[in-house]
Amino acid sequence: MTASPIEAELGREVALRRTFAIISHPDAGKTTLTEKLLLFGGAIQLAGTVKARKSARHATSDWMEVEKQRGISVTSSVMQFDYAGHTINLLDTPGHEDFSEDTYRVLTAVDAAVMVIDAAKGVEAQTIKLLEVCRMRNTPIITFVNKLDREVQEPLLLLEEIESVLKIQCAPVTWPIGMGKRFRGVYHLLENRLMRFAAGQERVGTDTERIEGVDNPRLDALFPDETVSLRADVDLLRGASDPFTLEQFHAGTQTPVFFGSGINNFGVQEILQALVDWAPPPQPRDAGVRMVEPAEPAFTGFVFKIQANMDPRHRDRIAFLRVCSGRYSPGMKVQHTRLGREMKIANALTFMANERVASEGAVAGDIIGIHNHGQLHIGDTLTEGEALSYKGIPYFSAELFRMARARDPFKAKQLAKGLQELGEEGAIQVFESATGQTLLGAVGPLQFEIVAHRLQTEYQVDAVYDAADIHTARWVTFPDDNTRKRFEKEQALRMSQDVDGNPVFLASSSYNLMVTRERWPEVGFHATREHG
Ligand code: GDP
């Protein structure tokens, strides 16, 4: 079947989309790289824009202050820019130290990820967790080994560590010459040239010196000490390391590795080029009943994040929707699958590096922001009529629990409203117990503080947290209604509902969970819940 001209045009536009996130352990250099990518993409003129935001939110209290003051001028969590004829969508993952569910969900909305490794520290805890999440969808990973301007670990050892700890094959694309004060540059193994290192620029320089060929006498003249070992390394890598293949990269089994120094703008352009040349365009997605192709003409998409108060002048909530097929056009009517009713998307937003503008149109891979008055939850699918529901947008079972109540009992209603909204937004998990208590579940402790702060500033409720004797929560599913009723009766004191009304079992200990599972083999206990 040949595509109509409209479909062919859509297909061309989709093929030019690159949607990705940066993953790293805190302090490896994610913020710096984000900023430099924007700089090279021409989206910002001067380094410092993203940085200022991050340094301010490092400490909890400052972070809250920034959140409160966060205006439309501040870089948002989605940044779109053009590079080499492509439209790049960079999705930010939360910067604070708590490993949050938000990050997991953002990773469901990308087609590739850039993994930043601090060359001195190697593979760190959060990198391991984030890579596990990427692996669930076989997301292709580009690796940037950062901070070569410092004394760091031997590059070969770093590759070994990545391969053994992260279980992903490394295909070095560039190779460093020296490190720290003697960092001379990187040798591009595929293009056979050296890019000479020059330290510290705030702006994009075009003056990187390139030296062709590993046998070039200019190398000996410039770096007599390092050139010999560079040649030995190049020989070794050519003989022993795995050659880069697009197929393995796209399957998520091999990662191309680049070395550089983000803060010095060095090696950043190669990452952008790799995204454009190698990272996949938007891929088909599983919508339950069928796979949806990105260049199908009918619009579909799913909500992966909800953010409140992006504009402090209006109390707004924005639902971030990843377009999966078709084209968004202003004012279009869509079907809300979960609610089974039509809704109009009046004035969706597109997010640039430091402003948000009315979206004039978006195709698969793009992210639009929809003003949300509670009708959209994380995981919701919108379509042009077909009853589809995208899979794989996860909720994770919380590991920390508190009971919440209003200090002033007359404010119970506001508290309930605030928690309902914050729960829908995914800021925290909210459960209503069968005994009428409100329970909060978090993955990281900072979530409780943020929620208390937001309840106070946005809902004018002073919330008090009490300890809860809950060890872990499991979503439960039943083979039939009869089993559900019997289970709910026997476990009444340990039952609750999440914000979407799904039954949740609250275990007092891992032993309690084990025993209950044994007693009820026909009941399903789930540590994650997929939305939709
Ligand atoms: P994030 O927590 O991953 O977002 O990390 P940042 O981008 O904020 O970087 C953490 C620290 O490492 C900051 O002090 C940066 O200035 C520093 N940094 C980032 N890239 C480099 C680099 O290439 N070389 C050196 N020496 N420091 C860097």
Residues whose N, C-alpha, C, O or C-beta is under 5 A from the ligand:
A	BS01	GDP	S24 H25 P26 D27 A28 G29 K30 T31 T32 L33 N146 K147 D149 R150 G260 S261 G262 I263 N264
